[in-house]
Amino acid sequence: MNIIKRFQKSKRIILLIITAVIQILVFVGLIQWFSHYIAVFYGFNILVSLVAVISILNNKSKSAYKMAWIIPIMLFPIFGVLFYLSFGGNKTGRQVRKKMQSIMQQTAEALRPADGCLELIQKQDDDAGNQSRYLQEYSYYPPYKNTVTEYHAGGEDKFARLKEELKKAEHFIFLEYFIIEEGYMWNSILEILKEKAAKGVDVRVIYDDMGCLKTLPYRYDKRLERMGIKCGIFHPVTLLLSARMNNRDHRKIAVIDGQTGFVGGINLADEYINEVDKYGHWKDASLIIKGQAVWSLTVMFLSMWDYIKGIKEDMEFYHTYSQSGEENENGATPKEGFVQPFGDSPLDDEPVGEAVYLNIINKAKKYVYITTPYLIIDDGILNALCLAAKGGVDVRIITPYHADKWYVHAVSRSYYHTLVASGVKIYEYVPGFIHSKTFAVDDEYGVVGTINMDYRSLYLHFECGVWMYRCQCILDIKRDFENIMKVCKEITTEELKKMPWPKVLGISILRVFAPLM
């Protein structure tokens, strides 16, 4: 049975590869045909390349991204232009953007800011208030004060808690994940979902088709529908090459009855709970929230559901289930601090995830502790990290020692020299692969979410996270970071100087094309 399942999954991938090769061969054939008219063809080629370069230079992309495309276009004009037109950034059609704008408007209307919450943050600290105000105005997600946060430093803990909370569901269960894979973790969750759906609970699942290309059978959504589980597939992979495939749903969200929410880096696959060994020990993180802020995650899921299904639901119906929490007397600062879930869309031209990271780094006074599986950053974040360290802030970053993608890991290491020379301390997680995306800053700020420090997460994918101010769990994130450091290897200047020059050259070349990875 397992062999049959693997064959079914591989069959679709093989078909996609074959059709992609056919499309490329057709294009090559057209080039050969046009070569008979060499003068006209050459002039047309130069004109198209020039137009492409001018278009790239004048768009809103980062300079590193522009350079990564200009070089192949100039070196290989025809193929460079072809791939730019097919995969060059975020060229989603007007109709899709219009559809998303409508849904974002619906989101803004559903997310009514909590009375006085933003003002209370501003009153305590202008820097915190400004960060929170940015998120409320540009991602539409407001801050909340009556919300409890619970940090989990591994997939095993998240898995146990998720099953526990799913079993309590009485009204609805919303799951939105980049990767779902058949195995112990997903099969255990699926049994609960089937049981709840049979009892009338509104169970819905969203998964990204590209993320699940190798992990789920083709038309798996139909199988779930037969179980009574509603299912939506984000941007189904098609046989035609398309820039639309650049935009993926990288979120990992679970919402139960509007009262409990899960976010973080953990997908629903066995490596995330170390049931299988892919790259050594898999280290990840998850945040559970209970209270008013769960409403933002509910709206986030429903917005994506409406986008996929092309419908417009009455979100207010689900608001009635949300837990209101208890107001503190006299508007005092809640013990649990302020919690602000946020979403990031590549279709609104506002890099919310990057802004959150830059704000939190720039405002740090004592320390910045970061975990990230990928460290492929632009000059803005690179300079912010270096300036913070040069100014006396204790900046530390933990990345994997064992790579899931060797070329991405090589590019991540290309930033080490500049960062270490500026005083940033870099550590690699020796036991295996660290996949968590967390920030802890000054015991005051924290972020847990899905946003990697790379171009795809920051500019091309749908992402989510939770910004926290003066929450108790920020200290838990800090403690987890300190515990991780005990099994890490620190990267020193001496070690970087010993790197062979051919390797340095290879990494330098790869770094030019880092934004395309």
N, C-alpha and C positions, 0 to 999 in steps of 0.2 A: 504493500500500500504506500509506504514512504517513497519507494522508487517511482511509483506512478505519479505521486504528487510532485516530486522533484522534476520529473519529465514534463508535466503540464506547465510548471512555472518556467522551465528552461525553454519550452517550445515557443512561448510568447516572446521571450527575449531574443531567441534566434530569429524569429520572424521579423522583429523590429530591426535587428542588425541587417538582415538580408534586404529589407526594403530601403534602409538608409544607404546601403552600398549601391543598390540599383539607382537610387536618385543621384548619387554622386557620379556613377558611371554614365548616366544620361547627360549630366552636365559636362563631363569630360568629352563625351561624344559631340556635344554641341560646340565645344571649344575647337575640337578637331575639324569640324565642318567649317567653322568660321575662319580657321587658319588659312583656308584657301584664298581668303580676302584679307591678307595680312595687313595691308596699310590701313584699311577701314577698321579692321579688328583691333589693331594696335592703338589707333586713335581713340576708339570707343573705350578700350580698356583703360587708358590713361584718364579719360574724362570721368568714367565711373569711379575710379579710385580717388580722383581729386574731389569729386562730390562727396564720397564717403568720408574722406579725411576732414573736409570742411564741416560736414554734419557732426562728426565726432567732436571736433574742437569747439563747436558752438552749443553742444548739448549740456545738460546740468550734471553730467557724471563727474566723478573725481578724476584728477589729473592722472593718477596711476592707472585707472581703468582706460582712459583715453589712450595713453601710451601703449598699453597692452594690446590694443586693437590696431593702432596706427602702424606699429612695426610689422605685423604679418601682412597687412594690406599693402604696405610699400614693398615688402620682400616678395610676396606672392599675390599680386594684384587681383587676379581672377578668383582664386580660391579664398583669399583673404576677405574680399568683398562678399563672396557667397556665404561664408560662415558668419560674417558680421550681420548680413541681412537675415540669416536664419536664427542666430543666437545672440546677436549684439544687444545685450542689456534688456531693458524693459519696454518692449514695443507692443504692448497689449493694445488691441484695437479700441477704437472710440466707443463702440457699443458696449464692450466689457467694462471700460472705465466709467461710462455713464451709468451702467448697472451698479457698479461698486459705489459710485458717488451717492446714488439713491439710497443704498443700504447704509452707507456711513451717516447720511442724514437721519435715517431711521434710528441708528445707534445713538446719535447725539440726543435725539428726542427722548429715547428710553432712559438715558443715563442722567437723571436729574441730580445735580450736586447736592451733597448733604449740607443742610443749613449750617453756616458758620464754620465748617470744618477747615476750609482753606484759610480763612481769616485767622483761625486759631493757630495753625501752623506758622503763618506769617508773623503772628504776634510773638511766637517763641523764637523764631529765627528767620531772618530775611532770606538767607541762602536757601534754606529748606522750603520756604514759601514760594520762592521763585521757581525752584525745580518742580514743585507740585503744580504750580499754576501753568507751567509749560505743558505738562502732561494733560491737564484738564482741558486746555484750550486747543492743543494740536493733535491729541489722540482721542479726545472727548471723554476719557475715563477719569472721574473725579476721585479725590481721596476720601477715606472713611476712617472713623475713629473707633467704632464699636465692632472690632474684628479681632479674633484670636489667631495668632500664627503659630505654626508648629513645624520646625525644621527637621528633616530626616536626611541623614548623611549616607544613604545607600539605597539601592534598588530593592533590597530584601525587605527593609522596613516599610518602604512605600507600598510594596506589593501586599504585605500583610494588612496594612491600614486600609488600602483601597478595597480589598475583599470585605473587610469588616464594615466599611461604610456602605458598600454596594448592597450588602445584605439587609441594611436598614431602610433602603429606598422604598418609598410609598407612592410617590407621584411621578418622578421622572429621573432618568439617568442619561446624561449627555457625555459622550466620549469623543475626543478629537485628537488623533495621534498621527504623527508623520510615518511611523513604522508600526505595523502590527504583524506578528509572525506566529504561525501555528506552532504550538509547543506547550510546555507545561504552564507557563505564565498565562498566555492568552486562553488556552483551553480551560483553565481553572476559572478565569473571569467570565468566559463565554457561558459556562454552566450556570453561573449566577444570573447573567443577563437573560438567558432563555427562561429561567424560572420566574424572574420578575416580569418579563414580557407576557408570560402565560397568565399572570395574575392581574394584568391590566396596566402595569407601569409603562409609561411612555419611554421606551428605550431607543436611543439613537446613537449611531456610530458614524464618524467621519474619518476616512483615512486618505492619505495622499497616494495617488496611483504610482508615481515614480518611486516614492519611498518604499512601497510595498511590491514593487515589480518582481523582486526575487523572493519575497516572503509569503505572498498570498496567491492562490490560484486566480486565473482570469475569471471575471464576473463573480467574484466572491460576495459582492453586494447582494446578488440574487439569492445566494445561499442564506445569508443573514435574514433577508426579507421573508424567506420561507419559515424561519424560526420565530417570526413576529417582531424582529428587530429592524427598525428603519435604518437605512444606510445611505450615505452620500459619498461619492468619490470625488476628490478634488483634482481638477484638471487631468482627466483621463489621458493616458499616453496614446497618441495616434501614430499611424504609419507615416504621416507627412512630417518632415522636419519643421519645427516652428519655434519662434522665440518665446511663445507662451509657456513652453516647457521650462523656461528659466524660473518662472514664479511658482514656488512650491509652498504647500502648507506645512511648515516646520513646527507647528505648535504641538504641545502635549498638555491637554486639558481634560479634567474629569470634573463633572458637576453632578451632585446628588441632591435632589429636591430643593435646589437653590439655597441650601444651608451649609453644604460642605463642598470645598473646591480643592483640586490638586493641580499644581503646576510644577515645572522643573524640566530637567533634561532626560527623564526616564521614559523611554518608549515601552510598548507592550511586547517585548521579545526576551528570550531566555538569557541572552548575554547580559542584559541589564540587571539581572538578579543572580548572576554568576552560576546559572544552571549549566551553561556551556562556557567553555574557555576559548575566546577568540584571540585576545591580545593580552593575556595575563588577567590579573584581577581587574574587574570593571568597577571604577569608582564614579559615583554619580550623586545627585542631590535632588531633593523634592521638598516642596513647601505645601503644607495643608493650611487652608484658611477656613475659618468658621465665623459667620456673622454677616454684617452688611455688605462687605466688599465682594462676597460671592456673587452678588447681583451683576457685577461687571463681567465676571467669567461667563455667567448665564447669557448675557447679551452678546458677548464675544462669540460664543458658540452659535447662537441663533442667527447672528449676522452672517456667519459663514454658511450656515445651513440654507438661509434664504438665497445667498449668492449662488450656491451649487444647484439648488432646486428651482431657482427662478420664481420664488413666491415671496409673499410679504405676510408674515404672521403677526398676530396680536401679542407683542412682547409683554404687555401689561398683564396678560393672563398668568404668566409665569412669575411676575413680580409678587403676586399674592402669596406665593410659597416662601419667598425669601425671609430669612430670619432677620428681624429688625434689631435685635440686641437691646441692651439697657443703656439708657442715657446716663452719663455721669452728672452728679449734682454740680450746679453752678458753672457748668461748662468747663470743668477742670480737665487737665490733660489726662486721657485714659491711660491706665497702667500698661496696656498693650501697644501704645503709640499709634501711629497713623499708617494705614495700609492703602496702597494705590495700585491695583492691577492695571496693566495697560497692554494694548495691542499695537502692532506695527504692520502696516500694509505697504507693499511696494508700489501700489497704484495711486498713492496720494502725493508723491514727490516730497514727502516729509520724513527724513531719516530719524524717526523717534528713538529707535534703539541706540543709535550712535550718539544722539543728543543726551540721552540718559547717562551713558557711560562717560561722555566728556564732562557733563555737569558734575557728576559725582567725583571724578578725578580732580577737576579744577578746584573744587571747593574743599578738598581734603586738607587737614591741618596736621594730623599726626601719622596716620597710616592708611594705606590702600592695599587690601589683600584680594587677589583675583585668582579664580580657577577657570581655565578655558582649555578645551581640547585643541583649538587651533588659534594661532597667533599670527594672523595675516592682516596687518593693520595699515591704514593710510597715514599720511604725514600728520594729520590732525591729532589722532589718538597717540601716535608715536611721540610727537612733540609734547603732548600733555603729560604723558607718563614720565618722559625725561625731565621736563621742567619741574614736575612735582618732586622727583627724587633729588634734583639739584637744589631745590629749595628746602631740603631737610625732611621731607615726608618719607616715611618708611614704605616704599613701594615694593611689593612682592607678588610674583606671578608664578603659578604652578601649571605646568603643561605636561603632557604624557611623555613617558620614556619609551614605551612601545607604541609604534604608530599604527593607525588603521589604514592610512594612505601614505606611503613613503614619500611621495613628492610633496604633499601638503606639509608633512612633518619637516621635510628639508627646508621648505620656504619659511616655516615658523622659526626654525633655528637661524635663518639668515638675519633675523631681527635682534638676536641675542647680543651681538657685539655692541651695537649702538646703545641698547638698553643698559647692559652691564657697565659700559664705559661711563654712563650717566649716573650710575648709582642704583639702578633698579636691580633687585635680586631675583634671579630666575632659578626655579627648581623644576626638576623633572621627576614625575611619579614612577619610581623604580618598579613597584610590584606589577604594573600593567598600564592600563589606559584610563585616563581621567576624562570624563565626559561632562562633568558638571560645569555650569556657567553661573558663577556666584561672585558677588562683590560684598565685601565688608569694609566699612570706612569709619574710622574714628569712634567706634561704638555707637554711632548715631545713624548711619545710613546703611542700607543693605538692599541688594537686588538678587533675586533668584528667578531664573526663567529659561528660555530656550535659545537665547541669542548668543551665538558664537562670535568671537572676535575675528571675523573674516568678512570678505566682501559679500558673499552670498547671503549670509544671515543679516547683515546690516543694511543691504540695499535691494535684494531680490526676493526674499522669502517673506511669507506671512509669519510673524513671530509673536511671542507674548512674554510677559514677565510681571514681576511684582516689585514695585519700589516701596521701601519701608523707611520710616523715620521714627527713631526711638522705640523700636519694638524689642521685646525681650529676646526674640530669637536671633537678633543680629549678633549677640554674644555667642550663641550656639554656632552660627556660621564661622565666627572668628575661632572658636575652640576647635571646630572641625578642621579648619585651615591649619592651625598649629599642630594638630595631630597628624595631618597628612605630611607636613614638613619633616616629621621624624623618620619617614621612610622614603624621603626624596633625596635626590642628588643635586647639590647646588652647582650651577654653571659658573665657572670662574674665568677671569680674563686670561689666566695662564693656559687653561684648557683650550680656550678659543684660539689662542695664538698657535697652538700645536696642530690645528686643522690643516691637512695637506692642501697645497694651492689648487690642484685640479678639482678637489671637492668644493673649495671656496668659489672657484670659477663657475662650476656647475650650479651651485646654489644661487649664485648671483644672476645667472641667466634665467633660472626658474622663477626667481623673484620678480623679474620684469613682467612675467605672465601670471603672477599671483592673483590678480583680480578676476581672472577667467577660471580659476580652479573651484 
